[in-house]
Amino acid sequence: MNTTHQTKEQMRDRRRARVRARVIGTAVRPRLSVFRSLRGMYVQLIDDSTGVTLVNVHSKNEGKNIDAGERTGKEAVAYGLGKILAEKATKANISTVVFDRGGYAYHGRVKAVADGARDGGLIF
């Protein structure tokens, strides 16, 4: 009998730790961090050297009125969040970022955020 069963959250935390061991944001090239919940999505640019969030967006009131091509539903909102984040980053003189998928698989909403940020002008 296997008694070392891990929950989905514990498995995601292990994946997240592996990603974070390699991905570090700086003031010149901040980390684009993605958090996905059932109700919403949070995306932010973080300077890990000082521990400061430079730019952030969340799906509660942003990203809903952006043309997302053939994307629908939550993926369309995620794409809009990526574009809005890229616009805010450009205003803050940030052009290159390093992508932190936060332990999530790179598909669906996480991929839509990355596509929106790239289309908005950010360079990964």
All heavy atoms as an XYZ file, in Angstrom:
956
protein
N       0.838     -1.190      0.000
C       0.000      0.000      0.000
C       0.881      1.252      0.000
O       1.815      1.367      0.781
C      -0.912     -0.025      1.217
C      -1.829      1.135      1.295
S      -3.113      0.790      2.496
C      -4.047      2.247      2.286
N       0.558      2.186     -0.879
C       1.338      3.412     -1.005
C       0.761      4.484     -0.090
O      -0.324      4.997     -0.331
C       1.325      3.870     -2.463
C       2.228      5.052     -2.695
O       2.927      5.480     -1.792
N       2.212      5.561     -3.902
N       1.485      4.822      0.958
C       0.993      5.822      1.915
C       1.595      7.196      1.662
O       1.324      8.130      2.406
C       1.329      5.405      3.361
O       2.730      5.242      3.468
C       0.604      4.122      3.720
N       2.423      7.334      0.627
C       3.067      8.614      0.348
C       2.329      9.365     -0.760
O       2.943     10.051     -1.564
C       4.532      8.404     -0.058
O       4.562      7.584     -1.220
C       5.319      7.785      1.063
N       1.026      9.213     -0.830
C       0.232      9.897     -1.850
C       0.275     11.407     -1.628
O       0.115     11.883     -0.515
C      -1.215      9.409     -1.803
C      -2.097     10.090     -2.776
N      -1.994      9.881     -4.125
C      -3.086     11.000     -2.614
C      -2.884     10.630     -4.750
N      -3.562     11.316     -3.845
N       0.507     12.132     -2.714
C       0.567     13.584     -2.624
C      -0.677     14.184     -3.267
O      -1.197     13.662     -4.255
C       1.796     14.116     -3.354
C       3.083     13.755     -2.676
C       4.259     14.361     -3.406
O       4.263     14.459     -4.615
N       5.259     14.760     -2.646
N      -1.115     15.299     -2.731
C      -2.250     15.998     -3.320
C      -1.776     16.767     -4.552
O      -0.583     16.928     -4.782
C      -2.858     16.993     -2.313
O      -1.889     17.991     -2.020
C      -3.300     16.289     -1.052
N      -2.728     17.258     -5.331
C      -2.391     18.049     -6.511
C      -1.601     19.288     -6.124
O      -0.672     19.694     -6.816
C      -3.663     18.489     -7.246
C      -4.312     17.414     -8.048
C      -5.499     17.986     -8.787
C      -6.196     16.942     -9.608
N      -7.328     17.498    -10.349
N      -1.971     19.909     -5.009
C      -1.286     21.115     -4.558
C       0.166     20.818     -4.182
O       1.069     21.598     -4.482
C      -2.013     21.743     -3.363
C      -3.359     22.328     -3.704
C      -4.467     21.282     -3.735
O      -4.219     20.124     -3.296
O      -5.562     21.578     -4.217
N       0.394     19.673     -3.520
C       1.753     19.309     -3.141
C       2.605     19.012     -4.375
O       3.775     19.411     -4.439
C       1.735     18.088     -2.222
C       1.196     18.392     -0.843
C       0.946     17.139     -0.038
O       0.669     16.072     -0.585
N       1.029     17.264      1.284
N       2.029     18.344     -5.375
C       2.770     18.067     -6.596
C       3.093     19.362     -7.332
O       4.199     19.545     -7.851
C       1.986     17.111     -7.498
C       1.925     15.703     -6.942
S       1.200     14.504     -8.061
C      -0.496     14.996     -8.100
N       2.123     20.312     -7.377
C       2.365     21.596     -8.026
C       3.448     22.374     -7.289
O       4.298     23.016     -7.911
C       1.089     22.423     -8.077
C       1.322     23.735     -8.796
C       0.133     24.653     -8.768
N       0.681     25.989     -8.806
C       0.723     26.827     -7.791
N       0.205     26.520     -6.646
N       1.280     28.008     -7.907
N       3.465     22.313     -5.952
C       4.496     22.998     -5.175
C       5.886     22.442     -5.486
O       6.859     23.192     -5.557
C       4.215     22.884     -3.681
C       3.111     23.824     -3.226
O       2.817     24.789     -3.968
O       2.545     23.589     -2.147
N       6.000     21.128     -5.687
C       7.297     20.539     -6.039
C       7.742     21.002     -7.419
O       8.911     21.353     -7.621
C       7.213     19.012     -6.002
C       7.094     18.477     -4.586
C       7.164     16.989     -4.573
N       8.493     16.558     -5.032
C       8.839     15.302     -5.176
N       7.987     14.336     -4.936
N      10.046     14.993     -5.579
N       6.816     21.026     -8.383
C       7.157     21.505     -9.722
C       7.540     22.982     -9.672
O       8.494     23.416    -10.310
C       5.976     21.309    -10.687
C       5.749     19.880    -11.095
C       4.754     19.793    -12.229
N       3.495     20.436    -11.965
C       2.437     19.857    -11.402
N       2.478     18.578    -11.064
N       1.321     20.529    -11.200
N       6.785     23.754     -8.895
C       7.056     25.188     -8.763
C       8.449     25.426     -8.185
O       9.185     26.304     -8.636
C       5.998     25.821     -7.865
C       6.130     27.304     -7.715
C       5.005     27.847     -6.832
N       5.380     29.147     -6.373
C       6.160     29.383     -5.307
N       6.608     28.392     -4.579
N       6.469     30.609     -4.965
N       8.839     24.634     -7.194
C      10.162     24.777     -6.587
C      11.264     24.462     -7.604
O      12.308     25.119     -7.618
C      10.287     23.868     -5.372
N      11.042     23.459     -8.459
C      12.033     23.132     -9.486
C      12.196     24.284    -10.466
O      13.310     24.641    -10.855
C      11.611     21.879    -10.247
C      11.975     20.595     -9.570
C      11.954     19.429    -10.531
N      10.731     19.278    -11.274
C       9.693     18.518    -10.905
N       9.745     17.842     -9.772
N       8.632     18.424    -11.663
N      11.067     24.881    -10.864
C      11.122     26.004    -11.805
C      11.816     27.190    -11.150
O      12.696     27.817    -11.741
C       9.701     26.391    -12.265
C       9.716     27.690    -13.035
C       9.097     25.277    -13.110
N      11.466     27.483     -9.897
C      12.017     28.653     -9.211
C      13.500     28.509     -8.895
O      14.199     29.485     -8.671
C      11.245     28.928     -7.915
C       9.871     29.477     -8.150
C       9.879     30.914     -8.635
N      10.324     31.787     -7.571
C      11.399     32.538     -7.615
N      12.139     32.576     -8.677
N      11.730     33.280     -6.605
N      14.011     27.272     -8.857
C      15.440     27.077     -8.624
C      16.246     27.600     -9.801
O      17.405     27.998     -9.643
C      15.744     25.597     -8.410
N      15.638     27.642    -10.982
C      16.342     28.083    -12.184
C      15.958     29.478    -12.643
O      16.727     30.149    -13.310
C      16.065     27.107    -13.322
C      16.635     25.743    -13.104
C      16.185     24.786    -14.185
N      16.667     23.434    -13.951
C      16.065     22.546    -13.186
N      14.951     22.863    -12.555
N      16.563     21.337    -13.034
N      14.729     29.908    -12.327
C      14.190     31.164    -12.849
C      14.305     32.245    -11.784
O      13.681     32.142    -10.728
C      12.714     30.975    -13.278
C      12.109     32.289    -13.698
C      12.619     29.956    -14.385
N      15.097     33.269    -12.073
C      15.298     34.373    -11.129
C      15.080     35.684    -11.874
O      15.651     35.896    -12.945
C      16.713     34.337    -10.525
C      16.906     33.029     -9.745
C      16.949     35.535     -9.628
C      18.330     32.761     -9.365
N      14.259     36.559    -11.307
C      13.998     37.850    -11.916
C      14.916     38.926    -11.382
O      15.274     38.922    -10.205
N      15.312     39.855    -12.245
C      16.137     40.982    -11.845
C      15.403     42.265    -12.211
O      14.327     42.229    -12.806
C      17.499     40.957    -12.561
O      17.270     41.072    -13.975
C      18.256     39.678    -12.270
N      15.992     43.402    -11.874
C      15.357     44.676    -12.208
C      15.340     44.879    -13.723
O      14.397     45.435    -14.279
C      16.089     45.826    -11.528
N      16.393     44.409    -14.411
C      16.472     44.561    -15.861
C      15.561     43.563    -16.564
O      14.908     43.881    -17.551
C      17.936     44.370    -16.335
C      18.026     44.451    -17.846
C      18.829     45.395    -15.676
N      15.522     42.328    -16.031
C      14.718     41.257    -16.634
C      13.893     40.588    -15.541
O      14.280     39.559    -14.983
C      15.657     40.264    -17.301
C      14.938     39.299    -18.182
C      15.904     38.482    -19.007
N      15.132     37.580    -19.822
C      15.594     36.482    -20.358
N      16.847     36.144    -20.183
N      14.820     35.716    -21.073
N      12.726     41.168    -15.193
C      11.927     40.616    -14.098
C      11.274     39.284    -14.453
O      11.191     38.899    -15.610
C      10.879     41.704    -13.847
C      10.819     42.480    -15.093
C      12.139     42.381    -15.741
N      10.780     38.616    -13.421
C      10.119     37.325    -13.571
C       8.624     37.545    -13.769
O       7.985     38.229    -12.987
C      10.379     36.499    -12.313
C       9.648     35.185    -12.243
C      10.161     34.354    -11.081
N      10.097     35.020     -9.801
C       9.114     34.853     -8.913
N       8.113     34.053     -9.166
N       9.145     35.500     -7.772
N       8.073     36.981    -14.841
C       6.632     37.051    -15.103
C       6.007     35.845    -14.424
O       6.133     34.713    -14.880
C       6.356     37.019    -16.612
C       4.956     37.390    -17.067
C       4.985     37.827    -18.513
C       3.970     36.277    -16.906
N       5.350     36.074    -13.293
C       4.785     35.013    -12.473
C       3.298     34.877    -12.746
O       2.570     35.870    -12.805
C       5.019     35.337    -11.002
O       4.361     34.399    -10.194
N       2.838     33.619    -12.885
C       1.435     33.333    -13.179
C       0.844     32.542    -12.024
O       1.426     31.554    -11.579
C       1.305     32.500    -14.479
C      -0.127     32.108    -14.724
C       1.857     33.261    -15.655
N      -0.312     32.993    -11.504
C      -1.081     32.204    -10.545
C      -2.473     32.037    -11.103
O      -3.127     33.007    -11.474
C      -1.146     32.856     -9.161
C      -2.020     32.069     -8.224
C      -1.583     30.852     -7.724
C      -3.279     32.520     -7.886
C      -2.402     30.100     -6.879
C      -4.096     31.781     -7.051
C      -3.655     30.574     -6.540
N      -2.917     30.804    -11.130
C      -4.192     30.455    -11.750
C      -5.066     29.837    -10.670
O      -4.640     28.897     -9.989
C      -3.847     29.431    -12.831
C      -4.909     28.900    -13.657
C      -4.294     27.880    -14.602
N      -3.806     26.731    -13.875
C      -4.184     25.483    -14.106
N      -5.027     25.213    -15.047
N      -3.689     24.497    -13.405
N      -6.265     30.364    -10.496
C      -7.227     29.743     -9.597
C      -8.494     29.450    -10.386
O      -8.599     29.800    -11.560
C      -7.524     30.656     -8.404
O      -8.331     31.734     -8.800
N      -9.446     28.816     -9.762
C     -10.688     28.517    -10.471
C     -11.472     29.783    -10.787
O     -12.134     29.881    -11.807
C     -11.554     27.559     -9.652
C     -11.003     26.147     -9.514
C     -11.896     25.331     -8.604
C     -10.852     25.491    -10.853
N     -11.401     30.765     -9.904
C     -12.167     31.996    -10.105
C     -11.443     33.046    -10.920
O     -12.070     33.858    -11.581
C     -12.522     32.614     -8.752
C     -13.567     31.852     -8.028
C     -13.932     32.594     -6.774
N     -15.060     31.933     -6.158
C     -15.999     32.564     -5.488
N     -15.930     33.869     -5.350
N     -16.983     31.906     -4.952
N     -10.127     33.087    -10.847
C      -9.422     34.164    -11.523
C      -7.992     33.805    -11.825
O      -7.541     32.687    -11.601
N      -7.299     34.818    -12.321
C      -5.905     34.634    -12.685
C      -5.140     35.897    -12.309
O      -5.638     37.001    -12.486
C      -5.811     34.374    -14.184
C      -4.512     33.872    -14.637
S      -4.754     32.990    -16.160
C      -3.277     32.068    -16.205
N      -3.948     35.701    -11.785
C      -3.113     36.809    -11.352
C      -1.774     36.699    -12.060
O      -1.161     35.628    -12.067
C      -2.890     36.760     -9.840
C      -4.179     36.744     -9.052
C      -4.867     35.562     -8.826
C      -4.709     37.913     -8.559
C      -6.056     35.546     -8.124
C      -5.901     37.923     -7.838
C      -6.563     36.727     -7.626
O      -7.740     36.735     -6.931
N      -1.323     37.794    -12.648
C      -0.055     37.822    -13.369
C       0.716     39.040    -12.876
O       0.154     40.130    -12.762
C      -0.289     37.922    -14.894
C       1.014     37.833    -15.644
C      -1.254     36.856    -15.374
N       2.008     38.839    -12.570
C       2.794     39.966    -12.090
C       4.248     39.854    -12.529
O       4.737     38.763    -12.805
C       2.701     40.082    -10.576
C       3.016     38.839     -9.804
C       2.686     38.985     -8.329
O       2.483     40.096     -7.843
N       2.651     37.890     -7.610
N       4.901     40.999    -12.592
C       6.332     41.069    -12.868
C       7.045     41.358    -11.560
O       6.728     42.334    -10.876
C       6.640     42.167    -13.892
C       6.085     41.951    -15.282
C       6.438     43.120    -16.183
C       6.604     40.667    -15.881
N       8.011     40.505    -11.210
C       8.652     40.574     -9.904
C      10.159     40.719    -10.061
O      10.785     40.009    -10.839
C       8.347     39.292     -9.087
C       6.843     39.111     -8.936
C       9.030     39.339     -7.733
C       6.443     37.765     -8.403
N      10.739     41.648     -9.306
C      12.190     41.787     -9.199
C      12.616     41.013     -7.947
O      12.386     41.457     -6.826
C      12.562     43.266     -9.080
C      14.053     43.481     -8.864
O      14.813     42.496     -8.922
O      14.441     44.640     -8.643
N      13.204     39.826     -8.137
C      13.560     38.972     -7.008
C      14.751     39.494     -6.217
O      14.911     39.137     -5.045
C      13.859     37.547     -7.493
C      12.597     36.829     -7.932
O      11.579     36.967     -7.247
O      12.633     36.144     -8.967
N      15.583     40.340     -6.809
C      16.741     40.853     -6.074
C      16.304     41.769     -4.931
O      16.956     41.813     -3.889
C      17.697     41.579     -7.014
O      17.038     42.654     -7.645
N      15.199     42.502     -5.115
C      14.687     43.369     -4.050
C      13.379     42.864     -3.464
O      12.910     43.387     -2.465
C      14.461     44.792     -4.577
O      13.556     44.756     -5.672
C      15.768     45.430     -5.005
N      12.761     41.853     -4.097
C      11.503     41.313     -3.599
C      10.329     42.232     -3.842
O       9.398     42.278     -3.038
N      10.349     42.962     -4.961
C       9.319     43.956     -5.237
C       8.525     43.557     -6.476
O       9.094     43.132     -7.472
C       9.971     45.342     -5.459
C       8.949     46.376     -5.884
C      10.692     45.791     -4.214
N       7.206     43.714     -6.387
C       6.356     43.526     -7.555
C       6.343     44.827     -8.342
O       5.970     45.877     -7.818
C       4.921     43.148     -7.140
O       4.971     41.907     -6.439
C       4.027     43.023     -8.346
N       6.755     44.765     -9.609
C       6.859     45.966    -10.432
C       5.542     46.286    -11.129
O       5.132     47.444    -11.181
C       7.971     45.784    -11.463
C       9.336     45.392    -10.895
C      10.296     45.032    -12.008
C       9.883     46.515    -10.040
N       4.888     45.269    -11.688
C       3.630     45.444    -12.415
C       2.750     44.245    -12.095
O       3.244     43.123    -12.007
C       3.872     45.496    -13.948
C       2.574     45.613    -14.698
C       4.815     46.620    -14.313
N       1.444     44.469    -11.904
C       0.552     43.332    -11.693
C      -0.804     43.586    -12.345
O      -1.223     44.729    -12.516
C       0.379     43.036    -10.205
C      -0.360     44.123     -9.479
O      -0.382     45.262     -9.915
N      -0.969     43.790     -8.368
N      -1.462     42.492    -12.739
C      -2.832     42.530    -13.258
C      -3.558     41.297    -12.738
O      -2.933     40.292    -12.415
C      -2.886     42.549    -14.805
C      -2.330     43.818    -15.367
C      -2.195     41.354    -15.396
N      -4.879     41.423    -12.633
C      -5.682     40.272    -12.238
C      -6.985     40.292    -13.011
O      -7.421     41.327    -13.512
C      -5.921     40.226    -10.730
C      -6.536     41.487    -10.195
N      -7.889     41.699    -10.184
C      -5.975     42.597     -9.673
C      -8.138     42.896     -9.669
N      -6.988     43.457     -9.351
N      -7.607     39.142    -13.101
C      -8.761     38.993    -13.981
C     -10.065     39.488    -13.379
O     -11.090     39.431    -14.043
C      -8.917     37.523    -14.375
O      -9.158     36.743    -13.223
N     -10.044     39.993    -12.156
C     -11.293     40.449    -11.548
C     -11.901     41.627    -12.305
O     -13.105     41.712    -12.456
C     -11.059     40.849    -10.092
C     -10.807     39.657     -9.198
C     -10.575     40.100     -7.781
C     -10.252     38.923     -6.907
N      -9.880     39.308     -5.556
N     -11.035     42.526    -12.780
C     -11.579     43.688    -13.484
C     -10.808     44.053    -14.743
O     -11.025     45.110    -15.302
C     -11.630     44.899    -12.534
C     -10.282     45.224    -11.952
O      -9.267     44.672    -12.355
N     -10.261     46.121    -10.994
N      -9.904     43.175    -15.195
C      -9.107     43.495    -16.380
C      -9.078     42.295    -17.321
O      -9.294     41.170    -16.915
C      -7.668     43.840    -15.977
C      -7.577     45.050    -15.083
C      -6.171     45.309    -14.616
O      -5.462     46.025    -15.322
O      -5.794     44.803    -13.565
N      -8.829     42.555    -18.585
C      -8.615     41.491    -19.546
C      -9.853     40.941    -20.214
O      -9.770     40.041    -21.030
N     -11.017     41.489    -19.892
C     -12.243     40.903    -20.422
C     -12.659     41.481    -21.773
O     -13.379     40.837    -22.523
C     -13.370     41.073    -19.410
C     -13.156     40.234    -18.158
C     -14.289     40.366    -17.200
C     -14.214     39.407    -16.051
N     -13.126     39.564    -15.164
N     -12.220     42.678    -22.115
C     -12.670     43.328    -23.343
C     -11.572     43.423    -24.396
O     -11.533     44.369    -25.169
C     -13.207     44.737    -23.019
C     -14.394     44.678    -22.086
O     -15.189     43.758    -22.154
N     -14.499     45.647    -21.200
N     -10.709     42.431    -24.459
C      -9.616     42.398    -25.423
C      -9.955     41.381    -26.508
O     -10.458     40.307    -26.218
C      -8.291     41.990    -24.734
C      -7.942     42.959    -23.613
C      -7.161     41.882    -25.725
C      -7.373     44.271    -24.041
N      -9.655     41.727    -27.764
C      -9.862     40.782    -28.855
C      -8.819     39.675    -28.739
O      -7.629     39.915    -28.854
C      -9.740     41.498    -30.208
C      -9.885     40.544    -31.375
O     -10.610     39.538    -31.205
O      -9.305     40.802    -32.434
N      -9.270     38.445    -28.518
C      -8.370     37.322    -28.279
C      -8.375     36.325    -29.431
O      -8.003     35.175    -29.257
C      -8.754     36.625    -26.982
N      -8.807     36.745    -30.607
C      -8.822     35.840    -31.749
C      -9.849     34.748    -31.565
O     -10.995     35.014    -31.229
N      -9.439     33.490    -31.760
C     -10.384     32.387    -31.636
C     -10.512     31.873    -30.213
O     -11.274     30.953    -29.951
C      -9.960     31.245    -32.554
C      -8.705     30.540    -32.100
C      -7.605     30.535    -33.137
O      -7.708     31.224    -34.147
O      -6.630     29.823    -32.915
N      -9.770     32.446    -29.255
C      -9.851     32.012    -27.860
C     -11.193     32.432    -27.259
O     -11.700     33.509    -27.565
C      -8.711     32.621    -27.046
C      -7.354     32.161    -27.470
C      -6.279     32.946    -26.720
N      -4.962     32.640    -27.198
C      -4.388     33.230    -28.232
N      -5.028     34.171    -28.899
N      -3.173     32.891    -28.606
N     -11.715     31.600    -26.390
C     -12.982     31.905    -25.729
C     -12.853     31.638    -24.241
O     -11.930     30.958    -23.795
C     -14.131     31.045    -26.296
O     -13.799     29.665    -26.115
C     -14.372     31.329    -27.761
N     -13.773     32.167    -23.473
C     -13.842     31.888    -22.042
C     -12.634     32.375    -21.271
O     -12.130     33.475    -21.469
N     -12.161     31.515    -20.376
C     -11.049     31.876    -19.502
C      -9.746     32.065    -20.267
O      -8.900     32.859    -19.860
C     -10.864     30.817    -18.426
C     -11.996     30.768    -17.416
C     -11.751     29.693    -16.386
C     -12.887     29.611    -15.397
N     -12.687     28.514    -14.435
N      -9.580     31.338    -21.371
C      -8.373     31.519    -22.179
C      -8.336     32.913    -22.800
O      -7.280     33.531    -22.898
C      -8.286     30.467    -23.289
C      -7.648     29.188    -22.835
C      -7.324     28.266    -23.990
O      -6.841     28.739    -25.026
O      -7.565     27.065    -23.840
N      -9.498     33.415    -23.226
C      -9.559     34.761    -23.793
C      -9.203     35.801    -22.736
O      -8.483     36.768    -23.016
C     -10.947     35.033    -24.364
N      -9.699     35.619    -21.519
C      -9.376     36.541    -20.423
C      -7.877     36.483    -20.122
O      -7.237     37.516    -19.920
C     -10.205     36.205    -19.169
C      -9.759     37.035    -17.983
C     -11.680     36.431    -19.437
N      -7.311     35.278    -20.122
C      -5.873     35.130    -19.852
C      -5.042     35.820    -20.926
O      -4.047     36.489    -20.618
C      -5.512     33.645    -19.767
N      -5.441     35.695    -22.181
C      -4.733     36.367    -23.275
C      -4.790     37.882    -23.072
O      -3.790     38.580    -23.222
C      -5.366     35.970    -24.606
C      -4.719     36.609    -25.808
C      -3.569     36.057    -26.364
C      -5.249     37.745    -26.399
C      -2.964     36.634    -27.465
C      -4.658     38.329    -27.498
C      -3.514     37.765    -28.034
O      -2.921     38.348    -29.121
N      -5.970     38.388    -22.705
C      -6.121     39.817    -22.440
C      -5.246     40.280    -21.290
O      -4.667     41.377    -21.344
N      -5.132     39.462    -20.251
C      -4.261     39.818    -19.128
C      -2.811     39.946    -19.592
O      -2.097     40.857    -19.165
C      -4.340     38.761    -18.027
C      -5.576     38.770    -17.145
C      -5.491     37.648    -16.133
C      -5.730     40.091    -16.443
N      -2.374     39.037    -20.451
C      -1.007     39.101    -20.975
C      -0.770     40.383    -21.750
O       0.275     41.031    -21.604
N      -1.748     40.767    -22.581
C      -1.598     42.009    -23.362
C      -1.573     43.237    -22.457
O      -0.760     44.148    -22.651
C      -2.739     42.120    -24.380
C      -2.514     41.239    -25.597
C      -3.377     41.667    -26.727
C      -2.570     42.520    -27.640
N      -2.927     42.441    -29.040
N      -2.454     43.274    -21.474
C      -2.507     44.418    -20.555
C      -1.206     44.501    -19.747
O      -0.659     45.589    -19.542
C      -3.738     44.318    -19.635
C      -5.005     44.520    -20.449
C      -3.655     45.332    -18.512
C      -6.275     44.210    -19.706
N      -0.704     43.357    -19.291
C       0.557     43.347    -18.554
C       1.694     43.876    -19.418
O       2.527     44.655    -18.946
C       0.885     41.931    -18.074
C       2.155     41.840    -17.240
C       1.832     42.159    -15.790
C       2.793     40.495    -17.361
N       1.719     43.496    -20.692
C       2.766     43.971    -21.600
C       2.684     45.483    -21.779
O       3.712     46.169    -21.811
C       2.648     43.265    -22.944
N       1.462     46.024    -21.882
C       1.297     47.480    -22.007
C       1.821     48.196    -20.773
O       2.547     49.188    -20.866
C      -0.176     47.827    -22.224
C      -0.723     47.405    -23.574
C      -2.237     47.575    -23.657
O      -2.825     48.194    -22.750
O      -2.820     47.072    -24.633
N       1.454     47.678    -19.578
C       1.914     48.296    -18.336
C       3.432     48.183    -18.196
O       4.091     49.107    -17.699
C       1.230     47.650    -17.130
C      -0.229     48.031    -16.975
C      -0.789     47.460    -15.692
C      -2.197     47.921    -15.430
N      -2.695     47.453    -14.121
N       3.992     47.050    -18.619
C       5.440     46.860    -18.539
C       6.162     47.823    -19.462
O       7.219     48.361    -19.108
C       5.793     45.413    -18.888
N       5.599     48.058    -20.644
C       6.217     49.000    -21.580
C       6.240     50.404    -20.988
O       7.229     51.127    -21.117
C       5.446     48.993    -22.917
O       5.404     47.649    -23.412
C       6.127     49.870    -23.936
N       5.153     50.789    -20.300
C       5.119     52.096    -19.642
C       6.160     52.189    -18.527
O       6.656     53.268    -18.223
C       3.729     52.369    -19.073
C       2.700     52.632    -20.131
C       1.333     52.866    -19.520
C       0.269     52.984    -20.599
N      -1.078     53.013    -20.039
N       6.485     51.029    -17.906
C       7.478     51.000    -16.832
C       8.885     50.725    -17.363
O       9.789     50.394    -16.588
C       7.104     49.935    -15.810
N       9.081     50.848    -18.694
C      10.371     50.648    -19.352
C      10.925     49.232    -19.149
O      12.116     49.045    -18.940
C      11.402     51.680    -18.888
C      11.026     53.069    -19.337
O      10.461     53.249    -20.413
N      11.315     54.055    -18.505
N      10.043     48.236    -19.222
C      10.450     46.835    -19.134
C      10.128     46.195    -20.477
O       8.993     46.251    -20.937
C       9.698     46.102    -18.009
C      10.015     46.738    -16.659
C      10.043     44.623    -18.008
C       9.128     46.279    -15.535
N      11.151     45.606    -21.121
C      10.910     44.994    -22.430
C      11.191     43.501    -22.442
O      10.616     42.768    -23.241
C      11.753     45.680    -23.500
O      13.119     45.544    -23.175
N      12.077     43.010    -21.580
C      12.377     41.586    -21.551
C      12.040     41.016    -20.181
O      12.243     41.676    -19.153
C      13.867     41.305    -21.846
O      14.655     41.975    -20.868
C      14.245     41.773    -23.232
N      11.513     39.797    -20.169
C      11.136     39.129    -18.926
C      11.576     37.670    -19.007
O      11.923     37.165    -20.064
C       9.616     39.189    -18.671
C       9.137     40.612    -18.512
C       8.843     38.479    -19.763
N      11.541     37.011    -17.864
C      11.739     35.572    -17.804
C      10.425     34.981    -17.300
O       9.825     35.486    -16.353
C      12.952     35.199    -16.924
C      12.808     35.706    -15.521
C      13.203     33.727    -16.953
N       9.935     33.922    -17.968
C       8.595     33.393    -17.714
C       8.626     32.335    -16.622
O       9.397     31.383    -16.675
C       8.010     32.802    -18.999
C       6.556     32.450    -18.893
C       5.598     33.448    -18.843
C       6.143     31.133    -18.852
C       4.252     33.141    -18.757
C       4.798     30.816    -18.756
C       3.858     31.819    -18.706
N       7.775     32.506    -15.609
C       7.623     31.547    -14.512
C       6.208     30.995    -14.574
O       5.262     31.689    -14.238
C       7.886     32.249    -13.179
C       7.625     31.364    -11.979
O       7.449     30.135    -12.161
O       7.584     31.892    -10.858
N       6.073     29.755    -15.010
C       4.750     29.157    -15.175
C       4.144     28.721    -13.855
O       3.000     28.270    -13.804
C       4.807     28.002    -16.160
C       5.720     26.890    -15.764
C       5.884     25.865    -16.867
N       6.858     24.869    -16.500
C       6.583     23.749    -15.855
N       5.334     23.488    -15.508
N       7.527     22.888    -15.552
N       4.870     28.828    -12.770
C       4.336     28.577    -11.445
C       3.980     27.130    -11.164
O       3.107     26.850    -10.346
N       4.615     26.188    -11.842
C       4.319     24.782    -11.608
C       3.157     24.259    -12.428
O       2.831     23.078    -12.357
N       2.534     25.119    -13.208
C       1.430     24.691    -14.067
C       1.987     24.213    -15.408
O       3.047     24.658    -15.833
C       0.456     25.850    -14.328
C      -0.133     26.442    -13.080
C       0.237     27.703    -12.650
C      -1.064     25.745    -12.327
C      -0.298     28.259    -11.511
C      -1.604     26.286    -11.180
C      -1.218     27.536    -10.775
O      -1.755     28.074     -9.644
N       1.241     23.339    -16.071
C       1.641     22.893    -17.401
C       1.519     24.071    -18.362
O       0.626     24.912    -18.226
C       0.756     21.742    -17.867
N       2.421     24.125    -19.336
C       2.424     25.233    -20.296
C       1.403     24.941    -21.399
O       1.744     24.538    -22.507
C       3.824     25.424    -20.880
C       3.939     26.623    -21.782
C       4.066     27.893    -21.248
C       3.906     26.485    -23.163
C       4.164     28.994    -22.065
C       4.001     27.585    -23.990
C       4.127     28.830    -23.431
O       4.222     29.931    -24.255
N       0.139     25.111    -21.080
C      -0.933     24.982    -22.060
C      -2.157     25.688    -21.494
O      -2.178     26.085    -20.337
C      -1.250     23.509    -22.373
C      -2.005     22.799    -21.294
N      -3.358     22.650    -21.337
C      -1.602     22.247    -20.141
C      -3.763     22.006    -20.251
N      -2.709     21.758    -19.511
N      -3.149     25.879    -22.311
C      -4.378     26.505    -21.843
C      -4.184     27.949    -21.440
O      -3.631     28.753    -22.182
N      -4.638     28.270    -20.233
C      -4.596     29.654    -19.765
C      -3.178     30.179    -19.575
O      -2.900     31.347    -19.834
C      -5.362     29.790    -18.454
C      -6.860     29.639    -18.633
C      -7.588     30.063    -17.406
N      -7.612     29.009    -16.412
C      -7.911     29.203    -15.131
N      -8.176     30.400    -14.691
N      -7.940     28.202    -14.294
N      -2.265     29.313    -19.122
C      -0.879     29.746    -18.903
C      -0.236     30.107    -20.240
O       0.432     31.135    -20.375
C      -0.079     28.644    -18.167
C       1.371     29.040    -18.033
C      -0.694     28.379    -16.807
N      -0.459     29.289    -21.252
C       0.073     29.566    -22.589
C      -0.572     30.822    -23.170
O       0.083     31.627    -23.833
C      -0.164     28.374    -23.509
C       0.444     28.536    -24.886
C       0.226     27.259    -25.696
C       0.906     27.321    -27.033
N       0.391     28.334    -27.924
N      -1.874     31.020    -22.903
C      -2.576     32.199    -23.412
C      -1.986     33.481    -22.824
O      -1.861     34.494    -23.523
C      -4.067     32.105    -23.112
N      -1.616     33.465    -21.541
C      -0.972     34.633    -20.926
C       0.352     34.925    -21.633
O       0.651     36.069    -21.975
C      -0.728     34.415    -19.417
C       0.198     35.472    -18.855
C      -2.028     34.434    -18.668
N       1.146     33.879    -21.868
C       2.441     34.061    -22.533
C       2.248     34.603    -23.945
O       2.962     35.517    -24.373
C       3.205     32.745    -22.566
N       1.270     34.065    -24.686
C       1.006     34.539    -26.045
C       0.573     36.005    -26.034
O       1.005     36.800    -26.864
C      -0.074     33.685    -26.712
C       0.408     32.274    -27.005
O       1.637     32.051    -27.010
O      -0.453     31.400    -27.236
N      -0.295     36.371    -25.095
C      -0.744     37.757    -24.995
C       0.389     38.704    -24.660
O       0.487     39.795    -25.212
N       1.276     38.278    -23.750
C       2.414     39.127    -23.373
C       3.365     39.293    -24.556
O       3.884     40.394    -24.807
C       3.143     38.531    -22.181
N       3.587     38.210    -25.310
C       4.457     38.308    -26.503
C       3.833     39.214    -27.538
O       4.518     40.054    -28.135
C       4.693     36.928    -27.096
C       5.722     36.116    -26.373
C       6.100     34.881    -27.160
N       6.952     34.032    -26.365
C       6.544     32.928    -25.734
N       5.286     32.554    -25.829
N       7.382     32.224    -25.033
N       2.528     39.047    -27.785
C       1.838     39.897    -28.764
C       1.807     41.349    -28.327
O       1.731     42.257    -29.144
C       0.421     39.384    -29.013
C       0.406     38.052    -29.755
O       1.462     37.646    -30.269
O      -0.668     37.418    -29.797
N       1.854     41.583    -27.001
C       1.880     42.937    -26.475
C       3.251     43.580    -26.547
O       3.392     44.767    -26.268
N       4.287     42.800    -26.879
C       5.610     43.388    -27.064
C       6.680     42.921    -26.094
O       7.832     43.340    -26.217
N       6.348     42.066    -25.134
C       7.380     41.586    -24.219
C       8.221     40.511    -24.902
O       7.718     39.724    -25.697
C       6.748     40.998    -22.953
C       6.208     41.993    -21.940
C       5.640     41.273    -20.740
C       7.280     42.968    -21.507
N       9.487     40.473    -24.554
C      10.417     39.488    -25.116
C      10.778     38.503    -24.008
O      11.224     38.908    -22.933
C      11.686     40.186    -25.637
C      11.312     41.167    -26.738
C      12.686     39.153    -26.163
C      12.411     42.127    -27.085
N      10.602     37.210    -24.265
C      10.947     36.170    -23.292
C      12.316     35.636    -23.650
O      12.594     35.297    -24.760
C       9.965     35.013    -23.358
C       8.586     35.340    -22.875
C       8.011     36.566    -23.092
C       7.858     34.378    -22.217
C       6.736     36.840    -22.648
C       6.571     34.647    -21.775
C       6.012     35.873    -22.000
